[in-house]
Amino acid sequence: MGEMTRMMMSDGAEISVYHVGPKGGRRGGLVLIQEIFGVTDHIRDLCDEYAADGYEVLAPALFDREHPGFEAGYTGPDFDRAVELARKLHPFDQSLKDAQTCIDALKGKVPVFITGYCYGGSVAWRMAQISPDLAAASSYYGSMVPTIFAEDAPKCATIAHFGRFDAGIPMEGVEKLIERAHPTAQIFVYEANHGFNSDRRKDYHEESADLARERTLALFRACGG
């Protein structure tokens, strides 16, 4: 449904961004942030699904500076390269700046929302804390949410989704995040593992994915989308 375009970011770099316009009535703009595996066919499919619900979607290829066109599988050397890009080569702060550039591109078509998955879940949550331009945010299993970015309340209405059996995001940290009771945030725990939203992964859990999507759309609509 969409196409890969090029956008100039705040540091002057031109990176690829998957763009898809809304189908039917327009509900708002949405920035969708990738997993560590790039703007894969799964991420593009998610963008297309949100566009079918009425959102204009931008999904920046965050690692284009370090590895242009990067799209990886979930195992083997692909996985190792994805981890290297996310944890060693690509600055997390640059991902935040790129997300804000995409938000800025959609601001004239308010409201603007953000969602993200895995690495992108951490970006989405952090943007909800620091960007004044978001109507709502939905964060999927971002490992930095309960460990690094738990202290501050989001500026906008935000939901975060975690899998109870996610070995990479221990429930102890999620429970502490829940105990903080941020007035702008709701934390949901699913009987699932990491990556439960992706039907390309072995840990895909359809019931949890459907419920998380339902909650995300309900939040967006409650906040003007």
MOUR-V690516 format. One record per residue. N is the residue number from 1. RES is the residue in three letters. PHI is phi in whole degrees, -180 to 180 (NA if undefined). NEAR is the number of other ideal C-beta (glycine too) atoms within 8 Angstrom. D_LAST is the distance of its C-alpha to the last C-alpha in Angstrom with 2 decimals. Layout:
N;RES;PHI;NEAR;D_LAST, N;RES;PHI;NEAR;D_LAST
This chain:
1;MET;NA;7;20.55, 2;GLY;-105;12;20.18, 3;GLU;-149;6;22.90, 4;MET;-82;9;24.29, 5;THR;-120;8;24.49, 6;ARG;-118;7;26.07, 7;MET;-133;12;24.59, 8;MET;-82;7;26.62, 9;MET;-95;12;25.85, 10;SER;-66;7;26.93, 11;ASP;-92;6;30.33, 12;GLY;91;6;31.13, 13;ALA;-76;8;30.73, 14;GLU;-104;7;29.21, 15;ILE;-124;13;27.42, 16;SER;-76;12;25.81, 17;VAL;-139;13;22.05, 18;TYR;-81;16;20.56, 19;HIS;-125;12;18.20, 20;VAL;-141;11;16.48, 21;GLY;-84;7;14.60, 22;PRO;-71;10;11.92, 23;LYS;-105;7;13.70, 24;GLY;76;5;13.37, 25;GLY;-71;5;10.56, 26;ARG;-91;8;8.30, 27;ARG;-103;10;4.51, 28;GLY;151;17;5.54, 29;GLY;-106;15;8.41, 30;LEU;-139;15;9.67, 31;VAL;-98;17;13.20, 32;LEU;-115;15;14.98, 33;ILE;-104;17;18.34, 34;GLN;-63;17;21.36, 35;GLU;-74;14;23.95, 36;ILE;-67;11;27.39, 37;PHE;-89;11;28.27, 38;GLY;97;13;26.47, 39;VAL;-85;12;23.98, 40;THR;-80;12;25.61, 41;ASP;-61;6;25.12, 42;HIS;-64;10;23.22, 43;ILE;-64;15;20.71, 44;ARG;-64;12;20.49, 45;ASP;-62;8;19.99, 46;LEU;-61;10;17.03, 47;CYS;-59;15;15.51, 48;ASP;-63;11;16.39, 49;GLU;-65;8;14.86, 50;TYR;-67;12;11.36, 51;ALA;-63;16;12.07, 52;ALA;-65;9;13.16, 53;ASP;-89;8;9.82, 54;GLY;108;12;8.49, 55;TYR;-109;15;8.17, 56;GLU;-83;14;11.04, 57;VAL;-118;15;12.80, 58;LEU;-122;15;15.73, 59;ALA;-128;15;18.13, 60;PRO;-73;17;21.16, 61;ALA;-83;15;24.56, 62;LEU;-62;11;25.48, 63;PHE;-96;12;29.10, 64;ASP;-62;12;30.00, 65;ARG;-66;8;32.32, 66;GLU;-89;8;34.36, 67;HIS;-151;9;34.15, 68;PRO;-55;6;32.74, 69;GLY;72;7;31.11, 70;PHE;-65;13;31.23, 71;GLU;-141;8;30.17, 72;ALA;-128;12;31.89, 73;GLY;-82;7;32.66, 74;TYR;-96;10;32.55, 75;THR;-138;5;36.32, 76;GLY;62;6;39.48, 77;PRO;-58;5;39.73, 78;ASP;-59;11;36.12, 79;PHE;-63;11;34.99, 80;ASP;-61;8;37.54, 81;ARG;-67;11;36.40, 82;ALA;-61;14;32.73, 83;VAL;-65;9;33.84, 84;GLU;-61;9;36.08, 85;LEU;-64;14;33.37, 86;ALA;-71;10;30.90, 87;ARG;-102;5;33.54, 88;LYS;-122;6;36.23, 89;LEU;-97;7;35.47, 90;HIS;-107;12;31.92, 91;PRO;-68;5;31.10, 92;PHE;-61;9;28.03, 93;ASP;-61;6;27.50, 94;GLN;-68;11;27.30, 95;SER;-63;13;24.38, 96;LEU;-64;12;22.58, 97;LYS;-65;11;23.57, 98;ASP;-67;13;22.45, 99;ALA;-62;16;18.97, 100;GLN;-66;12;18.88, 101;THR;-60;13;20.19, 102;CYS;-69;13;17.33, 103;ILE;-60;16;14.84, 104;ASP;-60;8;17.05, 105;ALA;-67;8;16.95, 106;LEU;-104;15;13.22, 107;LYS;-60;10;13.23, 108;GLY;-72;4;14.14, 109;LYS;-122;9;10.95, 110;VAL;-62;10;8.68, 111;PRO;-79;10;6.48, 112;VAL;-118;15;8.17, 113;PHE;-123;17;8.31, 114;ILE;-141;17;11.64, 115;THR;-142;16;13.44, 116;GLY;-163;17;17.17, 117;TYR;-130;16;20.14, 118;CYS;62;14;23.62, 119;TYR;-51;14;24.41, 120;GLY;-66;15;20.81, 121;GLY;-66;18;19.90, 122;SER;-67;17;22.16, 123;VAL;-63;15;20.69, 124;ALA;-62;18;17.09, 125;TRP;-63;18;18.48, 126;ARG;-65;11;20.70, 127;MET;-64;16;18.13, 128;ALA;-64;16;16.18, 129;GLN;-81;11;19.61, 130;ILE;-115;7;20.59, 131;SER;-93;12;17.84, 132;PRO;-87;4;16.84, 133;ASP;-109;8;14.00, 134;LEU;-105;14;11.36, 135;ALA;-86;13;8.53, 136;ALA;-168;14;9.22, 137;ALA;-142;16;11.62, 138;SER;-132;17;13.16, 139;SER;-111;17;16.87, 140;TYR;-104;15;19.19, 141;TYR;32;15;22.89, 142;GLY;-86;16;23.43, 143;SER;-67;11;27.09, 144;MET;-81;10;26.96, 145;VAL;-63;14;24.49, 146;PRO;-82;10;27.19, 147;THR;-103;8;30.06, 148;ILE;-113;6;29.28, 149;PHE;-114;11;26.00, 150;ALA;-82;10;26.21, 151;GLU;-71;4;27.55, 152;ASP;-87;5;24.81, 153;ALA;-75;8;21.77, 154;PRO;-62;13;18.40, 155;LYS;-76;10;17.20, 156;CYS;-120;11;13.58, 157;ALA;-61;12;12.53, 158;THR;-139;15;13.88, 159;ILE;-123;14;15.18, 160;ALA;-131;16;18.18, 161;HIS;-116;15;19.86, 162;PHE;-134;14;23.64, 163;GLY;-94;18;26.38, 164;ARG;-61;9;29.30, 165;PHE;-104;7;31.80, 166;ASP;-78;12;30.57, 167;ALA;-67;7;33.86, 168;GLY;-83;5;32.30, 169;ILE;-131;13;30.15, 170;PRO;-56;7;32.55, 171;MET;-63;9;31.29, 172;GLU;-57;6;33.30, 173;GLY;-69;11;30.95, 174;VAL;-65;13;27.84, 175;GLU;-65;8;29.56, 176;LYS;-66;10;30.35, 177;LEU;-63;12;26.74, 178;ILE;-61;8;25.88, 179;GLU;-64;6;28.79, 180;ARG;-66;8;27.40, 181;ALA;52;5;24.81, 182;HIS;-58;8;22.46, 183;PRO;-66;5;20.60, 184;THR;-98;10;17.26, 185;ALA;-126;11;17.75, 186;GLN;-123;6;18.24, 187;ILE;-113;10;20.57, 188;PHE;-115;10;20.99, 189;VAL;-117;8;24.23, 190;TYR;-115;13;24.85, 191;GLU;-80;7;28.28, 192;ALA;-154;11;28.04, 193;ASN;-107;10;29.17, 194;HIS;-65;11;27.72, 195;GLY;74;14;25.63, 196;PHE;-63;16;24.90, 197;ASN;-81;11;21.77, 198;SER;-94;11;23.87, 199;ASP;-77;7;25.85, 200;ARG;-93;7;28.22, 201;ARG;-105;9;29.46, 202;LYS;-65;4;32.14, 203;ASP;-94;10;30.10, 204;TYR;-56;12;27.26, 205;HIS;-131;12;26.42, 206;GLU;-58;7;24.51, 207;GLU;-61;6;23.90, 208;SER;-68;14;22.48, 209;ALA;-62;13;20.34, 210;ASP;-65;8;18.86, 211;LEU;-68;9;18.27, 212;ALA;-64;15;16.70, 213;ARG;-66;9;14.24, 214;GLU;-59;8;13.52, 215;ARG;-67;12;13.04, 216;THR;-64;11;10.78, 217;LEU;-64;9;8.32, 218;ALA;-64;8;8.93, 219;LEU;-63;12;8.39, 220;PHE;-59;16;5.00, 221;ARG;-70;9;4.20, 222;ALA;-68;7;6.92, 223;CYS;-106;12;5.89, 224;GLY;101;7;3.80, 225;GLY;-95;12;0.00
